[in-house]
């Protein structure tokens, strides 16, 4: 049985990308990456982003790699 393939993401191009929650909560279905939270050390890669719900404007900080989990997220607005 085939499994869903994870999207390939370039963390440098995540800013303003659009995402859909597979299981919306509190009417929050569509999200946008509002900030890239770069570490103070320029040699350390990006780990964290700020994801904002379009409906409520609620923001959450999370590891950008969590967006690769196709059980929770779909790239684009569906």
N, CA, C and O atoms as a GROMACS GRO file, in nm:
protein
  312
    1UNK      N    1   0.085  -0.118   0.000
    1UNK     CA    2   0.000   0.000   0.000
    1UNK      C    3   0.089   0.124   0.000
    1UNK      O    4   0.174   0.135   0.088
    2UNK      N    5   0.073   0.217  -0.094
    2UNK     CA    6   0.159   0.335  -0.100
    2UNK      C    7   0.131   0.429   0.016
    2UNK      O    8   0.018   0.440   0.064
    3UNK      N    9   0.235   0.497   0.061
    3UNK     CA   10   0.219   0.595   0.168
    3UNK      C   11   0.235   0.734   0.109
    3UNK      O   12   0.296   0.751   0.003
    4UNK      N   13   0.180   0.831   0.177
    4UNK     CA   14   0.189   0.969   0.130
    4UNK      C   15   0.334   1.015   0.138
    4UNK      O   16   0.402   0.993   0.238
    5UNK      N   17   0.379   1.079   0.033
    5UNK     CA   18   0.516   1.127   0.028
    5UNK      C   19   0.524   1.264   0.096
    5UNK      O   20   0.439   1.350   0.072
    6UNK      N   21   0.624   1.283   0.180
    6UNK     CA   22   0.644   1.412   0.246
    6UNK      C   23   0.685   1.516   0.143
    6UNK      O   24   0.761   1.487   0.051
    7UNK      N   25   0.634   1.638   0.159
    7UNK     CA   26   0.677   1.743   0.068
    7UNK      C   27   0.824   1.777   0.093
    7UNK      O   28   0.872   1.767   0.205
    8UNK      N   29   0.893   1.817  -0.012
    8UNK     CA   30   1.030   1.864   0.004
    8UNK      C   31   1.023   2.013   0.027
    8UNK      O   32   0.960   2.086  -0.050
    9UNK      N   33   1.088   2.059   0.132
    9UNK     CA   34   1.082   2.200   0.167
    9UNK      C   35   1.220   2.259   0.177
    9UNK      O   36   1.313   2.198   0.230
   10UNK      N   37   1.233   2.379   0.126
   10UNK     CA   38   1.354   2.458   0.146
   10UNK      C   39   1.320   2.557   0.257
   10UNK      O   40   1.236   2.645   0.236
   11UNK      N   41   1.382   2.545   0.374
   11UNK     CA   42   1.345   2.632   0.486
   11UNK      C   43   1.362   2.781   0.455
   11UNK      O   44   1.295   2.865   0.515
   12UNK      N   45   1.452   2.814   0.362
   12UNK     CA   46   1.472   2.955   0.327
   12UNK      C   47   1.354   3.013   0.248
   12UNK      O   48   1.342   3.135   0.236
   13UNK      N   49   1.269   2.927   0.195
   13UNK     CA   50   1.155   2.972   0.113
   13UNK      C   51   1.021   2.953   0.183
   13UNK      O   52   0.916   2.958   0.119
   14UNK      N   53   1.023   2.930   0.313
   14UNK     CA   54   0.898   2.905   0.386
   14UNK      C   55   0.818   3.032   0.415
   14UNK      O   56   0.696   3.025   0.430
   15UNK      N   57   0.885   3.147   0.424
   15UNK     CA   58   0.817   3.270   0.463
   15UNK      C   59   0.699   3.297   0.370
   15UNK      O   60   0.713   3.296   0.247
   16UNK      N   61   0.583   3.320   0.429
   16UNK     CA   62   0.456   3.348   0.360
   16UNK      C   63   0.398   3.228   0.285
   16UNK      O   64   0.305   3.243   0.207
   17UNK      N   65   0.454   3.107   0.308
   17UNK     CA   66   0.395   2.988   0.246
   17UNK      C   67   0.263   2.955   0.317
   17UNK      O   68   0.244   2.987   0.435
   18UNK      N   69   0.174   2.890   0.242
   18UNK     CA   70   0.039   2.861   0.291
   18UNK      C   71   0.026   2.713   0.324
   18UNK      O   72   0.081   2.627   0.255
   19UNK      N   73  -0.049   2.684   0.433
   19UNK     CA   74  -0.065   2.547   0.481
   19UNK      C   75  -0.209   2.525   0.525
   19UNK      O   76  -0.277   2.617   0.570
   20UNK      N   77  -0.254   2.400   0.512
   20UNK     CA   78  -0.387   2.360   0.556
   20UNK      C   79  -0.373   2.252   0.661
   20UNK      O   80  -0.301   2.153   0.643
   21UNK      N   81  -0.443   2.272   0.772
   21UNK     CA   82  -0.445   2.171   0.878
   21UNK      C   83  -0.534   2.056   0.832
   21UNK      O   84  -0.646   2.079   0.788
   22UNK      N   85  -0.486   1.933   0.843
   22UNK     CA   86  -0.563   1.815   0.805
   22UNK      C   87  -0.684   1.800   0.899
   22UNK      O   88  -0.793   1.764   0.854
   23UNK      N   89  -0.664   1.827   1.027
   23UNK     CA   90  -0.771   1.819   1.126
   23UNK      C   91  -0.785   1.956   1.192
   23UNK      O   92  -0.724   1.982   1.296
   24UNK      N   93  -0.865   2.045   1.133
   24UNK     CA   94  -0.878   2.180   1.189
   24UNK      C   95  -0.936   2.179   1.330
   24UNK      O   96  -1.019   2.094   1.364
   25UNK      N   97  -0.890   2.274   1.410
   25UNK     CA   98  -0.942   2.291   1.545
   25UNK      C   99  -0.979   2.438   1.562
   25UNK      O  100  -0.908   2.526   1.514
   26UNK      N  101  -1.088   2.466   1.629
   26UNK     CA  102  -1.136   2.602   1.655
   26UNK      C  103  -1.152   2.683   1.526
   26UNK      O  104  -1.120   2.802   1.523
   27UNK      N  105  -1.200   2.619   1.421
   27UNK     CA  106  -1.222   2.681   1.290
   27UNK      C  107  -1.092   2.728   1.225
   27UNK      O  108  -1.096   2.803   1.127
   28UNK      N  109  -0.977   2.685   1.278
   28UNK     CA  110  -0.847   2.722   1.222
   28UNK      C  111  -0.803   2.614   1.124
   28UNK      O  112  -0.752   2.509   1.164
   29UNK      N  113  -0.823   2.641   0.997
   29UNK     CA  114  -0.790   2.544   0.893
   29UNK      C  115  -0.673   2.591   0.809
   29UNK      O  116  -0.584   2.513   0.776
   30UNK      N  117  -0.673   2.719   0.773
   30UNK     CA  118  -0.568   2.774   0.686
   30UNK      C  119  -0.467   2.855   0.767
   30UNK      O  120  -0.503   2.932   0.857
   31UNK      N  121  -0.340   2.834   0.732
   31UNK     CA  122  -0.230   2.897   0.805
   31UNK      C  123  -0.130   2.955   0.706
   31UNK      O  124  -0.124   2.914   0.590
   32UNK      N  125  -0.052   3.051   0.755
   32UNK     CA  126   0.055   3.110   0.676
   32UNK      C  127   0.179   3.122   0.765
   32UNK      O  128   0.169   3.156   0.883
   33UNK      N  129   0.294   3.095   0.708
   33UNK     CA  130   0.420   3.112   0.782
   33UNK      C  131   0.447   3.262   0.787
   33UNK      O  132   0.481   3.322   0.685
   34UNK      N  133   0.434   3.321   0.905
   34UNK     CA  134   0.445   3.466   0.919
   34UNK      C  135   0.586   3.513   0.954
   34UNK      O  136   0.621   3.628   0.929
   35UNK      N  137   0.667   3.424   1.012
   35UNK     CA  138   0.805   3.461   1.048
   35UNK      C  139   0.895   3.339   1.043
   35UNK      O  140   0.854   3.227   1.072
   36UNK      N  141   1.021   3.364   1.005
   36UNK     CA  142   1.126   3.264   1.019
   36UNK      C  143   1.208   3.309   1.140
   36UNK      O  144   1.258   3.421   1.143
   37UNK      N  145   1.222   3.223   1.238
   37UNK     CA  146   1.289   3.259   1.363
   37UNK      C  147   1.434   3.209   1.358
   37UNK      O  148   1.466   3.100   1.405
   38UNK      N  149   1.518   3.292   1.298
   38UNK     CA  150   1.659   3.255   1.279
   38UNK      C  151   1.734   3.258   1.411
   38UNK      O  152   1.712   3.348   1.491
   39UNK      N  153   1.823   3.162   1.435
   39UNK     CA  154   1.906   3.163   1.556
   39UNK      C  155   2.006   3.280   1.549
   39UNK      O  156   2.033   3.334   1.442
   40UNK      N  157   2.058   3.317   1.665
   40UNK     CA  158   2.155   3.427   1.671
   40UNK      C  159   2.285   3.392   1.600
   40UNK      O  160   2.353   3.479   1.546
   41UNK      N  161   2.320   3.266   1.601
   41UNK     CA  162   2.443   3.220   1.537
   41UNK      C  163   2.415   3.193   1.389
   41UNK      O  164   2.335   3.105   1.357
   42UNK      N  165   2.480   3.267   1.298
   42UNK     CA  166   2.452   3.249   1.155
   42UNK      C  167   2.494   3.112   1.101
   42UNK      O  168   2.452   3.075   0.991
   43UNK      N  169   2.574   3.037   1.176
   43UNK     CA  170   2.617   2.904   1.132
   43UNK      C  171   2.517   2.795   1.169
   43UNK      O  172   2.530   2.680   1.126
   44UNK      N  173   2.417   2.831   1.249
   44UNK     CA  174   2.315   2.734   1.292
   44UNK      C  175   2.197   2.744   1.197
   44UNK      O  176   2.149   2.854   1.169
   45UNK      N  177   2.148   2.630   1.145
   45UNK     CA  178   2.037   2.635   1.049
   45UNK      C  179   1.904   2.675   1.115
   45UNK      O  180   1.888   2.665   1.236
   46UNK      N  181   1.813   2.718   1.032
   46UNK     CA  182   1.679   2.753   1.077
   46UNK      C  183   1.610   2.630   1.136
   46UNK      O  184   1.614   2.522   1.077
   47UNK      N  185   1.549   2.646   1.251
   47UNK     CA  186   1.475   2.537   1.314
   47UNK      C  187   1.329   2.575   1.339
   47UNK      O  188   1.240   2.491   1.325
   48UNK      N  189   1.304   2.700   1.376
   48UNK     CA  190   1.171   2.739   1.423
   48UNK      C  191   1.106   2.843   1.330
   48UNK      O  192   1.174   2.926   1.270
   49UNK      N  193   0.974   2.834   1.322
   49UNK     CA  194   0.895   2.929   1.246
   49UNK      C  195   0.778   2.976   1.331
   49UNK      O  196   0.745   2.915   1.433
   50UNK      N  197   0.715   3.085   1.287
   50UNK     CA  198   0.589   3.127   1.346
   50UNK      C  199   0.481   3.103   1.242
   50UNK      O  200   0.489   3.151   1.130
   51UNK      N  201   0.380   3.027   1.280
   51UNK     CA  202   0.270   2.990   1.193
   51UNK      C  203   0.146   3.061   1.243
   51UNK      O  204   0.110   3.048   1.360
   52UNK      N  205   0.079   3.137   1.154
   52UNK     CA  206  -0.037   3.216   1.194
   52UNK      C  207  -0.165   3.162   1.130
   52UNK      O  208  -0.170   3.137   1.010
   53UNK      N  209  -0.268   3.145   1.212
   53UNK     CA  210  -0.398   3.103   1.162
   53UNK      C  211  -0.465   3.221   1.092
   53UNK      O  212  -0.473   3.330   1.148
   54UNK      N  213  -0.513   3.198   0.970
   54UNK     CA  214  -0.576   3.306   0.894
   54UNK      C  215  -0.706   3.350   0.960
   54UNK      O  216  -0.735   3.469   0.967
   55UNK      N  217  -0.784   3.256   1.009
   55UNK     CA  218  -0.916   3.285   1.067
   55UNK      C  219  -0.906   3.368   1.196
   55UNK      O  220  -0.975   3.469   1.210
   56UNK      N  221  -0.821   3.326   1.288
   56UNK     CA  222  -0.817   3.388   1.421
   56UNK      C  223  -0.697   3.479   1.443
   56UNK      O  224  -0.694   3.554   1.541
   57UNK      N  225  -0.599   3.474   1.354
   57UNK     CA  226  -0.473   3.548   1.368
   57UNK      C  227  -0.387   3.497   1.484
   57UNK      O  228  -0.288   3.561   1.520
   58UNK      N  229  -0.425   3.382   1.541
   58UNK     CA  230  -0.346   3.322   1.648
   58UNK      C  231  -0.215   3.270   1.589
   58UNK      O  232  -0.214   3.205   1.485
   59UNK      N  233  -0.105   3.300   1.656
   59UNK     CA  234   0.026   3.256   1.609
   59UNK      C  235   0.082   3.150   1.702
   59UNK      O  236   0.061   3.154   1.823
   60UNK      N  237   0.154   3.056   1.642
   60UNK     CA  238   0.221   2.953   1.722
   60UNK      C  239   0.362   2.936   1.668
   60UNK      O  240   0.386   2.944   1.548
   61UNK      N  241   0.455   2.913   1.759
   61UNK     CA  242   0.593   2.886   1.722
   61UNK      C  243   0.612   2.736   1.720
   61UNK      O  244   0.571   2.666   1.812
   62UNK      N  245   0.675   2.687   1.613
   62UNK     CA  246   0.693   2.543   1.599
   62UNK      C  247   0.814   2.514   1.512
   62UNK      O  248   0.858   2.600   1.436
   63UNK      N  249   0.870   2.393   1.522
   63UNK     CA  250   0.978   2.355   1.432
   63UNK      C  251   0.924   2.346   1.289
   63UNK      O  252   0.817   2.289   1.267
   64UNK      N  253   0.996   2.401   1.192
   64UNK     CA  254   0.946   2.400   1.054
   64UNK      C  255   0.932   2.258   1.001
   64UNK      O  256   0.850   2.234   0.912
   65UNK      N  257   1.010   2.165   1.051
   65UNK     CA  258   1.002   2.027   1.003
   65UNK      C  259   0.869   1.959   1.038
   65UNK      O  260   0.834   1.858   0.978
   66UNK      N  261   0.795   2.015   1.135
   66UNK     CA  262   0.663   1.960   1.167
   66UNK      C  263   0.569   1.970   1.046
   66UNK      O  264   0.475   1.892   1.034
   67UNK      N  265   0.594   2.067   0.957
   67UNK     CA  266   0.511   2.081   0.838
   67UNK      C  267   0.526   1.964   0.741
   67UNK      O  268   0.443   1.945   0.653
   68UNK      N  269   0.632   1.886   0.757
   68UNK     CA  270   0.655   1.770   0.672
   68UNK      C  271   0.562   1.654   0.706
   68UNK      O  272   0.550   1.560   0.628
   69UNK      N  273   0.497   1.659   0.820
   69UNK     CA  274   0.408   1.552   0.864
   69UNK      C  275   0.275   1.564   0.790
   69UNK      O  276   0.191   1.647   0.824
   70UNK      N  277   0.257   1.481   0.688
   70UNK     CA  278   0.136   1.488   0.605
   70UNK      C  279   0.012   1.438   0.677
   70UNK      O  280  -0.099   1.451   0.625
   71UNK      N  281   0.028   1.381   0.796
   71UNK     CA  282  -0.090   1.345   0.876
   71UNK      C  283  -0.153   1.470   0.937
   71UNK      O  284  -0.271   1.470   0.972
   72UNK      N  285  -0.073   1.578   0.949
   72UNK     CA  286  -0.121   1.701   1.012
   72UNK      C  287  -0.132   1.820   0.917
   72UNK      O  288  -0.218   1.906   0.936
   73UNK      N  289  -0.047   1.824   0.815
   73UNK     CA  290  -0.038   1.943   0.730
   73UNK      C  291  -0.038   1.909   0.582
   73UNK      O  292   0.016   1.806   0.540
   74UNK      N  293  -0.099   1.997   0.502
   74UNK     CA  294  -0.093   1.991   0.356
   74UNK      C  295  -0.044   2.127   0.307
   74UNK      O  296  -0.088   2.231   0.354
   75UNK      N  297   0.048   2.124   0.212
   75UNK     CA  298   0.100   2.249   0.159
   75UNK      C  299  -0.006   2.313   0.070
   75UNK      O  300  -0.071   2.245  -0.009
   76UNK      N  301  -0.023   2.444   0.083
   76UNK     CA  302  -0.125   2.518   0.008
   76UNK      C  303  -0.255   2.522   0.087
   76UNK      O  304  -0.267   2.464   0.195
   77UNK      N  305  -0.353   2.594   0.032
   77UNK     CA  306  -0.484   2.602   0.096
   77UNK      C  307  -0.581   2.514   0.020
   77UNK      O  308  -0.601   2.530  -0.100
   78UNK      N  309  -0.640   2.419   0.092
   78UNK     CA  310  -0.732   2.323   0.030
   78UNK      C  311  -0.871   2.342   0.086
   78UNK      O  312  -0.963   2.270   0.048
   0.00000   0.00000   0.00000
